[in-house]
Structures are given as C-alpha cells and as structure tokens.
C-alpha cells in the first residue's frame, strides 16, 4: 500500500510537471503573439511612413507643377511684352510680370 501511494504521488508530480510545461508553452505562444503584434504595429508604422513620404512626394510634385505654371506665366509675359520692348533678361521679365 505504501508503494501504491508513492506511485500515485509520482503520477501526481508528473501531472503537475506537465501542467507547468503547458503553462510555459502557453506563455511562449502568448509572447510570440505579442511579438507578432509588435511586428504588425511596426509594419503599420512603416506603411504610415510610406504614405507620409508619398504625400511629401505629391506636395513636391505639386510644387514643381506650380513652378512650371510660374515659368509659363513668365513666358506669356515675355511674349506679350516682346513687341513693345527690346529683348530682356529673365529677371526683368519676372519683375515686369509681378509689377504689372
């Protein structure tokens, strides 16, 4: 009978050890999930940064378009004034467009 009790206790200890093992496994899975979530957050932040960069790019593009339009306006100004005045520098053309 004493032998049987010892056997039962050993079985009990094995079960306890297995449960501890399962808890550790579960915690590791939890940590992996957490790490995965962190990874997803980083991915999301990178996407955000890419969007920001694209927006900056679009702003730059828009700025360039603006500059092209400005250049076209100067060009028109030169064409309009060409018959009246002798050839002039670009700086004069800009000042005449902005003044007039």
Backbone atoms as SQL, in Angstrom:
CREATE TABLE atoms (id INTEGER PRIMARY KEY, chain TEXT, resi INTEGER, resn TEXT, atom TEXT, x REAL, y REAL, z REAL);
INSERT INTO atoms VALUES
  (1, 'A', 1, 'UNK', 'N', 0.821, -1.202, 0.000),
  (2, 'A', 1, 'UNK', 'CA', 0.000, 0.000, 0.000),
  (3, 'A', 1, 'UNK', 'C', 0.857, 1.255, 0.000),
  (4, 'A', 2, 'UNK', 'N', 1.897, 1.219, 0.765),
  (5, 'A', 2, 'UNK', 'CA', 2.806, 2.365, 0.765),
  (6, 'A', 2, 'UNK', 'C', 3.368, 2.556, -0.636),
  (7, 'A', 3, 'UNK', 'N', 3.702, 1.464, -1.271),
  (8, 'A', 3, 'UNK', 'CA', 4.221, 1.504, -2.633),
  (9, 'A', 3, 'UNK', 'C', 3.215, 2.181, -3.560),
  (10, 'A', 4, 'UNK', 'N', 1.947, 1.812, -3.425),
  (11, 'A', 4, 'UNK', 'CA', 0.905, 2.378, -4.279),
  (12, 'A', 4, 'UNK', 'C', 0.778, 3.887, -4.065),
  (13, 'A', 5, 'UNK', 'N', 0.861, 4.322, -2.829),
  (14, 'A', 5, 'UNK', 'CA', 0.767, 5.755, -2.522),
  (15, 'A', 5, 'UNK', 'C', 1.920, 6.495, -3.189),
  (16, 'A', 6, 'UNK', 'N', 3.128, 5.938, -3.085),
  (17, 'A', 6, 'UNK', 'CA', 4.287, 6.562, -3.722),
  (18, 'A', 6, 'UNK', 'C', 4.076, 6.656, -5.225),
  (19, 'A', 7, 'UNK', 'N', 3.592, 5.603, -5.823),
  (20, 'A', 7, 'UNK', 'CA', 3.311, 5.595, -7.259),
  (21, 'A', 7, 'UNK', 'C', 2.325, 6.714, -7.600),
  (22, 'A', 8, 'UNK', 'N', 1.256, 6.783, -6.796),
  (23, 'A', 8, 'UNK', 'CA', 0.234, 7.800, -7.021),
  (24, 'A', 8, 'UNK', 'C', 0.837, 9.202, -6.898),
  (25, 'A', 9, 'UNK', 'N', 1.710, 9.394, -5.914),
  (26, 'A', 9, 'UNK', 'CA', 2.354, 10.703, -5.734),
  (27, 'A', 9, 'UNK', 'C', 3.238, 11.039, -6.930),
  (28, 'A', 10, 'UNK', 'N', 3.958, 10.036, -7.427),
  (29, 'A', 10, 'UNK', 'CA', 4.814, 10.261, -8.582),
  (30, 'A', 10, 'UNK', 'C', 3.972, 10.653, -9.794),
  (31, 'A', 11, 'UNK', 'N', 2.854, 9.941, -9.969),
  (32, 'A', 11, 'UNK', 'CA', 1.947, 10.282, -11.067),
  (33, 'A', 11, 'UNK', 'C', 1.467, 11.718, -10.899),
  (34, 'A', 12, 'UNK', 'N', 1.117, 12.065, -9.663),
  (35, 'A', 12, 'UNK', 'CA', 0.647, 13.418, -9.363),
  (36, 'A', 12, 'UNK', 'C', 1.726, 14.440, -9.746),
  (37, 'A', 13, 'UNK', 'N', 2.975, 14.150, -9.361),
  (38, 'A', 13, 'UNK', 'CA', 4.083, 15.056, -9.669),
  (39, 'A', 13, 'UNK', 'C', 4.272, 15.194, -11.178),
  (40, 'A', 14, 'UNK', 'N', 4.153, 14.086, -11.887),
  (41, 'A', 14, 'UNK', 'CA', 4.292, 14.125, -13.344),
  (42, 'A', 14, 'UNK', 'C', 3.210, 15.023, -13.935),
  (43, 'A', 15, 'UNK', 'N', 1.969, 14.853, -13.445),
  (44, 'A', 15, 'UNK', 'CA', 0.866, 15.683, -13.933),
  (45, 'A', 15, 'UNK', 'C', 1.148, 17.160, -13.656),
  (46, 'A', 16, 'UNK', 'N', 1.620, 17.443, -12.440),
  (47, 'A', 16, 'UNK', 'CA', 1.956, 18.819, -12.071),
  (48, 'A', 16, 'UNK', 'C', 3.014, 19.365, -13.034),
  (49, 'A', 17, 'UNK', 'N', 4.051, 18.573, -13.266),
  (50, 'A', 17, 'UNK', 'CA', 5.128, 18.993, -14.156),
  (51, 'A', 17, 'UNK', 'C', 4.591, 19.249, -15.561),
  (52, 'A', 18, 'UNK', 'N', 3.680, 18.379, -16.020),
  (53, 'A', 18, 'UNK', 'CA', 3.092, 18.553, -17.348),
  (54, 'A', 18, 'UNK', 'C', 2.280, 19.842, -17.416),
  (55, 'A', 19, 'UNK', 'N', 1.537, 20.109, -16.340),
  (56, 'A', 19, 'UNK', 'CA', 0.730, 21.326, -16.308),
  (57, 'A', 19, 'UNK', 'C', 1.633, 22.558, -16.368),
  (58, 'A', 20, 'UNK', 'N', 2.724, 22.517, -15.592),
  (59, 'A', 20, 'UNK', 'CA', 3.690, 23.624, -15.622),
  (60, 'A', 20, 'UNK', 'C', 4.226, 23.784, -17.042),
  (61, 'A', 21, 'UNK', 'N', 4.536, 22.652, -17.666),
  (62, 'A', 21, 'UNK', 'CA', 5.041, 22.670, -19.036),
  (63, 'A', 21, 'UNK', 'C', 4.027, 23.337, -19.964),
  (64, 'A', 22, 'UNK', 'N', 2.746, 22.949, -19.812),
  (65, 'A', 22, 'UNK', 'CA', 1.699, 23.518, -20.653),
  (66, 'A', 22, 'UNK', 'C', 1.584, 25.024, -20.436),
  (67, 'A', 23, 'UNK', 'N', 1.679, 25.444, -19.176),
  (68, 'A', 23, 'UNK', 'CA', 1.605, 26.877, -18.868),
  (69, 'A', 23, 'UNK', 'C', 2.755, 27.603, -19.561),
  (70, 'A', 24, 'UNK', 'N', 3.957, 27.029, -19.457),
  (71, 'A', 24, 'UNK', 'CA', 5.116, 27.639, -20.117),
  (72, 'A', 24, 'UNK', 'C', 4.890, 27.724, -21.621),
  (73, 'A', 25, 'UNK', 'N', 4.397, 26.657, -22.203),
  (74, 'A', 25, 'UNK', 'CA', 4.102, 26.641, -23.640),
  (75, 'A', 25, 'UNK', 'C', 3.119, 27.757, -23.984),
  (76, 'A', 26, 'UNK', 'N', 2.039, 27.846, -23.179),
  (77, 'A', 26, 'UNK', 'CA', 1.020, 28.865, -23.409),
  (78, 'A', 26, 'UNK', 'C', 1.628, 30.262, -23.316),
  (79, 'A', 27, 'UNK', 'N', 2.509, 30.459, -22.331),
  (80, 'A', 27, 'UNK', 'CA', 3.158, 31.763, -22.171),
  (81, 'A', 27, 'UNK', 'C', 4.041, 32.075, -23.374),
  (82, 'A', 28, 'UNK', 'N', 4.748, 31.054, -23.861),
  (83, 'A', 28, 'UNK', 'CA', 5.597, 31.256, -25.029),
  (84, 'A', 28, 'UNK', 'C', 4.749, 31.633, -26.241),
  (85, 'A', 29, 'UNK', 'N', 3.620, 30.935, -26.403),
  (86, 'A', 29, 'UNK', 'CA', 2.705, 31.268, -27.501),
  (87, 'A', 29, 'UNK', 'C', 2.237, 32.711, -27.345),
  (88, 'A', 30, 'UNK', 'N', 1.906, 33.087, -26.111),
  (89, 'A', 30, 'UNK', 'CA', 1.463, 34.453, -25.826),
  (90, 'A', 30, 'UNK', 'C', 2.542, 35.446, -26.246),
  (91, 'A', 31, 'UNK', 'N', 3.794, 35.146, -25.854),
  (92, 'A', 31, 'UNK', 'CA', 4.903, 36.029, -26.202),
  (93, 'A', 31, 'UNK', 'C', 5.068, 36.130, -27.712),
  (94, 'A', 32, 'UNK', 'N', 4.909, 35.005, -28.388),
  (95, 'A', 32, 'UNK', 'CA', 5.017, 35.009, -29.849),
  (96, 'A', 32, 'UNK', 'C', 3.924, 35.893, -30.440),
  (97, 'A', 33, 'UNK', 'N', 2.697, 35.737, -29.902),
  (98, 'A', 33, 'UNK', 'CA', 1.587, 36.571, -30.377),
  (99, 'A', 33, 'UNK', 'C', 1.908, 38.041, -30.141),
  (100, 'A', 34, 'UNK', 'N', 2.401, 38.362, -28.945),
  (101, 'A', 34, 'UNK', 'CA', 2.772, 39.740, -28.622),
  (102, 'A', 34, 'UNK', 'C', 3.813, 40.240, -29.622),
  (103, 'A', 35, 'UNK', 'N', 4.838, 39.429, -29.854),
  (104, 'A', 35, 'UNK', 'CA', 5.887, 39.810, -30.797),
  (105, 'A', 35, 'UNK', 'C', 5.294, 40.019, -32.184),
  (106, 'A', 36, 'UNK', 'N', 4.357, 39.136, -32.554),
  (107, 'A', 36, 'UNK', 'CA', 3.692, 39.275, -33.849),
  (108, 'A', 36, 'UNK', 'C', 2.931, 40.581, -33.929),
  (109, 'A', 37, 'UNK', 'N', 2.258, 40.928, -32.828),
  (110, 'A', 37, 'UNK', 'CA', 1.504, 42.176, -32.796),
  (111, 'A', 37, 'UNK', 'C', 2.451, 43.364, -32.933),
  (112, 'A', 38, 'UNK', 'N', 3.558, 43.305, -32.218),
  (113, 'A', 38, 'UNK', 'CA', 4.563, 44.373, -32.330),
  (114, 'A', 38, 'UNK', 'C', 5.025, 44.477, -33.783),
  (115, 'A', 39, 'UNK', 'N', 5.248, 43.321, -34.400),
  (116, 'A', 39, 'UNK', 'CA', 5.666, 43.290, -35.800),
  (117, 'A', 39, 'UNK', 'C', 4.624, 43.984, -36.669),
  (118, 'A', 40, 'UNK', 'N', 3.337, 43.650, -36.415),
  (119, 'A', 40, 'UNK', 'CA', 2.262, 44.259, -37.196),
  (120, 'A', 40, 'UNK', 'C', 2.232, 45.765, -36.994),
  (121, 'A', 41, 'UNK', 'N', 2.449, 46.204, -35.749),
  (122, 'A', 41, 'UNK', 'CA', 2.468, 47.643, -35.463),
  (123, 'A', 41, 'UNK', 'C', 3.606, 48.294, -36.246),
  (124, 'A', 42, 'UNK', 'N', 4.782, 47.654, -36.234),
  (125, 'A', 42, 'UNK', 'CA', 5.911, 48.196, -36.994),
  (126, 'A', 42, 'UNK', 'C', 5.563, 48.278, -38.474),
  (127, 'A', 43, 'UNK', 'N', 4.951, 47.223, -38.997),
  (128, 'A', 43, 'UNK', 'CA', 4.533, 47.218, -40.397),
  (129, 'A', 43, 'UNK', 'C', 3.595, 48.391, -40.661),
  (130, 'A', 44, 'UNK', 'N', 2.609, 48.554, -39.768),
  (131, 'A', 44, 'UNK', 'CA', 1.639, 49.643, -39.921),
  (132, 'A', 44, 'UNK', 'C', 2.348, 50.992, -39.894),
  (133, 'A', 45, 'UNK', 'N', 3.328, 51.130, -38.990),
  (134, 'A', 45, 'UNK', 'CA', 4.071, 52.391, -38.908),
  (135, 'A', 45, 'UNK', 'C', 4.862, 52.620, -40.187),
  (136, 'A', 46, 'UNK', 'N', 5.445, 51.537, -40.728),
  (137, 'A', 46, 'UNK', 'CA', 6.195, 51.668, -41.970),
  (138, 'A', 46, 'UNK', 'C', 5.269, 52.097, -43.102),
  (139, 'A', 47, 'UNK', 'N', 4.084, 51.492, -43.148),
  (140, 'A', 47, 'UNK', 'CA', 3.097, 51.879, -44.164),
  (141, 'A', 47, 'UNK', 'C', 2.753, 53.352, -43.986),
  (142, 'A', 48, 'UNK', 'N', 2.575, 53.762, -42.727),
  (143, 'A', 48, 'UNK', 'CA', 2.265, 55.163, -42.426),
  (144, 'A', 48, 'UNK', 'C', 3.380, 56.056, -42.955),
  (145, 'A', 49, 'UNK', 'N', 4.635, 55.650, -42.685),
  (146, 'A', 49, 'UNK', 'CA', 5.775, 56.436, -43.145),
  (147, 'A', 49, 'UNK', 'C', 5.809, 56.502, -44.666),
  (148, 'A', 50, 'UNK', 'N', 5.494, 55.380, -45.312),
  (149, 'A', 50, 'UNK', 'CA', 5.474, 55.362, -46.778),
  (150, 'A', 50, 'UNK', 'C', 4.410, 56.334, -47.281),
  (151, 'A', 51, 'UNK', 'N', 3.217, 56.292, -46.648),
  (152, 'A', 51, 'UNK', 'CA', 2.146, 57.213, -47.037),
  (153, 'A', 51, 'UNK', 'C', 2.606, 58.649, -46.850),
  (154, 'A', 52, 'UNK', 'N', 3.238, 58.930, -45.705),
  (155, 'A', 52, 'UNK', 'CA', 3.751, 60.274, -45.431),
  (156, 'A', 52, 'UNK', 'C', 4.736, 60.671, -46.533),
  (157, 'A', 53, 'UNK', 'N', 5.654, 59.764, -46.848),
  (158, 'A', 53, 'UNK', 'CA', 6.652, 60.041, -47.878),
  (159, 'A', 53, 'UNK', 'C', 5.975, 60.299, -49.217),
  (160, 'A', 54, 'UNK', 'N', 4.922, 59.505, -49.519),
  (161, 'A', 54, 'UNK', 'CA', 4.201, 59.706, -50.773),
  (162, 'A', 54, 'UNK', 'C', 3.523, 61.064, -50.783),
  (163, 'A', 55, 'UNK', 'N', 2.960, 61.454, -49.627),
  (164, 'A', 55, 'UNK', 'CA', 2.308, 62.752, -49.537),
  (165, 'A', 55, 'UNK', 'C', 3.327, 63.862, -49.763),
  (166, 'A', 56, 'UNK', 'N', 4.488, 63.724, -49.143),
  (167, 'A', 56, 'UNK', 'CA', 5.561, 64.705, -49.345),
  (168, 'A', 56, 'UNK', 'C', 5.927, 64.743, -50.825),
  (169, 'A', 57, 'UNK', 'N', 6.023, 63.552, -51.421),
  (170, 'A', 57, 'UNK', 'CA', 6.345, 63.455, -52.841),
  (171, 'A', 57, 'UNK', 'C', 5.297, 64.197, -53.659),
  (172, 'A', 58, 'UNK', 'N', 4.011, 63.966, -53.326),
  (173, 'A', 58, 'UNK', 'CA', 2.930, 64.634, -54.046),
  (174, 'A', 58, 'UNK', 'C', 3.024, 66.143, -53.865),
  (175, 'A', 59, 'UNK', 'N', 3.348, 66.581, -52.653),
  (176, 'A', 59, 'UNK', 'CA', 3.492, 68.016, -52.400),
  (177, 'A', 59, 'UNK', 'C', 4.626, 68.568, -53.257),
  (178, 'A', 60, 'UNK', 'N', 5.734, 67.836, -53.296),
  (179, 'A', 60, 'UNK', 'CA', 6.857, 68.273, -54.133),
  (180, 'A', 60, 'UNK', 'C', 6.425, 68.339, -55.590),
  (181, 'A', 61, 'UNK', 'N', 5.717, 67.300, -56.031),
  (182, 'A', 61, 'UNK', 'CA', 5.220, 67.282, -57.404),
  (183, 'A', 61, 'UNK', 'C', 4.349, 68.506, -57.652),
  (184, 'A', 62, 'UNK', 'N', 3.420, 68.764, -56.721),
  (185, 'A', 62, 'UNK', 'CA', 2.527, 69.911, -56.857),
  (186, 'A', 62, 'UNK', 'C', 3.338, 71.205, -56.900),
  (187, 'A', 63, 'UNK', 'N', 4.366, 71.274, -56.059),
  (188, 'A', 63, 'UNK', 'CA', 5.240, 72.450, -56.051),
  (189, 'A', 63, 'UNK', 'C', 5.931, 72.617, -57.391),
  (190, 'A', 64, 'UNK', 'N', 6.378, 71.500, -57.965),
  (191, 'A', 64, 'UNK', 'CA', 7.037, 71.550, -59.265),
  (192, 'A', 64, 'UNK', 'C', 6.053, 72.014, -60.329),
  (193, 'A', 65, 'UNK', 'N', 4.828, 71.501, -60.266),
  (194, 'A', 65, 'UNK', 'CA', 3.797, 71.933, -61.213),
  (195, 'A', 65, 'UNK', 'C', 3.586, 73.430, -61.057),
  (196, 'A', 66, 'UNK', 'N', 3.547, 73.879, -59.808),
  (197, 'A', 66, 'UNK', 'CA', 3.376, 75.306, -59.520),
  (198, 'A', 66, 'UNK', 'C', 4.503, 76.091, -60.178),
  (199, 'A', 67, 'UNK', 'N', 5.734, 75.595, -60.016),
  (200, 'A', 67, 'UNK', 'CA', 6.890, 76.279, -60.607),
  (201, 'A', 67, 'UNK', 'C', 6.771, 76.319, -62.124),
  (202, 'A', 68, 'UNK', 'N', 6.306, 75.215, -62.714),
  (203, 'A', 68, 'UNK', 'CA', 6.142, 75.174, -64.168),
  (204, 'A', 68, 'UNK', 'C', 5.126, 76.224, -64.591),
  (205, 'A', 69, 'UNK', 'N', 4.010, 76.323, -63.851),
  (206, 'A', 69, 'UNK', 'CA', 2.989, 77.321, -64.163),
  (207, 'A', 69, 'UNK', 'C', 3.579, 78.719, -64.067),
  (208, 'A', 70, 'UNK', 'N', 4.356, 78.965, -63.016),
  (209, 'A', 70, 'UNK', 'CA', 5.011, 80.263, -62.846),
  (210, 'A', 70, 'UNK', 'C', 5.874, 80.555, -64.067),
  (211, 'A', 71, 'UNK', 'N', 6.650, 79.560, -64.484),
  (212, 'A', 71, 'UNK', 'CA', 7.525, 79.730, -65.644),
  (213, 'A', 71, 'UNK', 'C', 6.696, 80.033, -66.885),
  (214, 'A', 72, 'UNK', 'N', 5.539, 79.365, -67.016),
  (215, 'A', 72, 'UNK', 'CA', 4.664, 79.613, -68.165),
  (216, 'A', 72, 'UNK', 'C', 4.136, 81.041, -68.131),
  (217, 'A', 73, 'UNK', 'N', 3.786, 81.515, -66.941),
  (218, 'A', 73, 'UNK', 'CA', 3.285, 82.888, -66.806),
  (219, 'A', 73, 'UNK', 'C', 4.374, 83.864, -67.233),
  (220, 'A', 74, 'UNK', 'N', 5.594, 83.626, -66.780),
  (221, 'A', 74, 'UNK', 'CA', 6.722, 84.482, -67.170),
  (222, 'A', 74, 'UNK', 'C', 6.871, 84.448, -68.686),
  (223, 'A', 75, 'UNK', 'N', 6.757, 83.232, -69.246),
  (224, 'A', 75, 'UNK', 'CA', 6.885, 83.065, -70.691),
  (225, 'A', 75, 'UNK', 'C', 5.823, 83.900, -71.396),
  (226, 'A', 76, 'UNK', 'N', 4.596, 83.815, -70.937),
  (227, 'A', 76, 'UNK', 'CA', 3.499, 84.587, -71.531),
  (228, 'A', 76, 'UNK', 'C', 3.810, 86.065, -71.410),
  (229, 'A', 77, 'UNK', 'N', 4.297, 86.459, -70.248),
  (230, 'A', 77, 'UNK', 'CA', 4.650, 87.865, -70.035),
  (231, 'A', 77, 'UNK', 'C', 5.676, 88.323, -71.047),
  (232, 'A', 78, 'UNK', 'N', 6.671, 87.499, -71.306),
  (233, 'A', 78, 'UNK', 'CA', 7.711, 87.860, -72.271),
  (234, 'A', 78, 'UNK', 'C', 7.116, 87.970, -73.668),
  (235, 'A', 79, 'UNK', 'N', 6.228, 87.042, -73.996),
  (236, 'A', 79, 'UNK', 'CA', 5.624, 87.066, -75.328),
  (237, 'A', 79, 'UNK', 'C', 4.799, 88.331, -75.518),
  (238, 'A', 80, 'UNK', 'N', 4.046, 88.686, -74.489),
  (239, 'A', 80, 'UNK', 'CA', 3.186, 89.872, -74.579),
  (240, 'A', 80, 'UNK', 'C', 4.039, 91.123, -74.717),
  (241, 'A', 81, 'UNK', 'N', 5.129, 91.181, -73.964),
  (242, 'A', 81, 'UNK', 'CA', 5.932, 92.398, -73.951),
  (243, 'A', 81, 'UNK', 'C', 6.959, 92.450, -75.076),
  (244, 'A', 82, 'UNK', 'N', 7.199, 91.346, -75.713),
  (245, 'A', 82, 'UNK', 'CA', 8.251, 91.293, -76.727),
  (246, 'A', 82, 'UNK', 'C', 8.095, 92.369, -77.807),
  (247, 'A', 83, 'UNK', 'N', 6.901, 92.582, -78.357),
  (248, 'A', 83, 'UNK', 'CA', 6.798, 93.598, -79.410),
  (249, 'A', 83, 'UNK', 'C', 7.094, 95.015, -78.912),
  (250, 'A', 84, 'UNK', 'N', 6.817, 95.272, -77.640),
  (251, 'A', 84, 'UNK', 'CA', 6.957, 96.631, -77.128),
  (252, 'A', 84, 'UNK', 'C', 8.389, 96.969, -76.750),
  (253, 'A', 85, 'UNK', 'N', 9.124, 95.976, -76.218),
  (254, 'A', 85, 'UNK', 'CA', 10.450, 96.260, -75.684),
  (255, 'A', 85, 'UNK', 'C', 11.516, 95.451, -76.407),
  (256, 'A', 86, 'UNK', 'N', 12.729, 95.871, -76.215),
  (257, 'A', 86, 'UNK', 'CA', 13.849, 95.091, -76.733),
  (258, 'A', 86, 'UNK', 'C', 14.003, 93.842, -75.865),
  (259, 'A', 87, 'UNK', 'N', 14.721, 92.802, -76.352),
  (260, 'A', 87, 'UNK', 'CA', 14.900, 91.572, -75.563),
  (261, 'A', 87, 'UNK', 'C', 15.397, 91.885, -74.150),
  (262, 'A', 88, 'UNK', 'N', 14.885, 91.141, -73.189),
  (263, 'A', 88, 'UNK', 'CA', 15.224, 91.411, -71.795),
  (264, 'A', 88, 'UNK', 'C', 15.638, 90.123, -71.085),
  (265, 'A', 89, 'UNK', 'N', 16.236, 90.285, -69.936),
  (266, 'A', 89, 'UNK', 'CA', 16.655, 89.111, -69.160),
  (267, 'A', 89, 'UNK', 'C', 15.444, 88.503, -68.465),
  (268, 'A', 90, 'UNK', 'N', 15.627, 87.284, -68.017),
  (269, 'A', 90, 'UNK', 'CA', 14.539, 86.585, -67.324),
  (270, 'A', 90, 'UNK', 'C', 14.147, 87.341, -66.057),
  (271, 'A', 91, 'UNK', 'N', 15.133, 87.913, -65.382),
  (272, 'A', 91, 'UNK', 'CA', 14.851, 88.654, -64.146),
  (273, 'A', 91, 'UNK', 'C', 13.960, 89.853, -64.444),
  (274, 'A', 92, 'UNK', 'N', 14.239, 90.558, -65.533),
  (275, 'A', 92, 'UNK', 'CA', 13.400, 91.698, -65.916),
  (276, 'A', 92, 'UNK', 'C', 11.990, 91.228, -66.226),
  (277, 'A', 93, 'UNK', 'N', 11.884, 90.108, -66.919),
  (278, 'A', 93, 'UNK', 'CA', 10.571, 89.577, -67.284),
  (279, 'A', 93, 'UNK', 'C', 9.774, 89.242, -66.030),
  (280, 'A', 94, 'UNK', 'N', 10.443, 88.630, -65.052),
  (281, 'A', 94, 'UNK', 'CA', 9.757, 88.272, -63.807),
  (282, 'A', 94, 'UNK', 'C', 9.283, 89.531, -63.103),
  (283, 'A', 95, 'UNK', 'N', 10.154, 90.532, -63.021),
  (284, 'A', 95, 'UNK', 'CA', 9.767, 91.751, -62.313),
  (285, 'A', 95, 'UNK', 'C', 8.636, 92.459, -63.049),
  (286, 'A', 96, 'UNK', 'N', 8.663, 92.451, -64.369),
  (287, 'A', 96, 'UNK', 'CA', 7.603, 93.119, -65.119),
  (288, 'A', 96, 'UNK', 'C', 6.275, 92.384, -64.954),
  (289, 'A', 97, 'UNK', 'N', 6.327, 91.040, -64.852),
  (290, 'A', 97, 'UNK', 'CA', 5.091, 90.275, -64.656),
  (291, 'A', 97, 'UNK', 'C', 4.549, 90.528, -63.256),
  (292, 'A', 98, 'UNK', 'N', 5.444, 90.514, -62.261),
  (293, 'A', 98, 'UNK', 'CA', 4.988, 90.706, -60.880),
  (294, 'A', 98, 'UNK', 'C', 4.544, 92.147, -60.666),
  (295, 'A', 99, 'UNK', 'N', 5.196, 93.109, -61.299),
  (296, 'A', 99, 'UNK', 'CA', 4.810, 94.518, -61.144),
  (297, 'A', 99, 'UNK', 'C', 3.504, 94.794, -61.870),
  (298, 'A', 100, 'UNK', 'N', 3.388, 94.247, -63.064),
  (299, 'A', 100, 'UNK', 'CA', 2.258, 94.599, -63.902),
  (300, 'A', 100, 'UNK', 'C', 1.087, 93.701, -63.678);
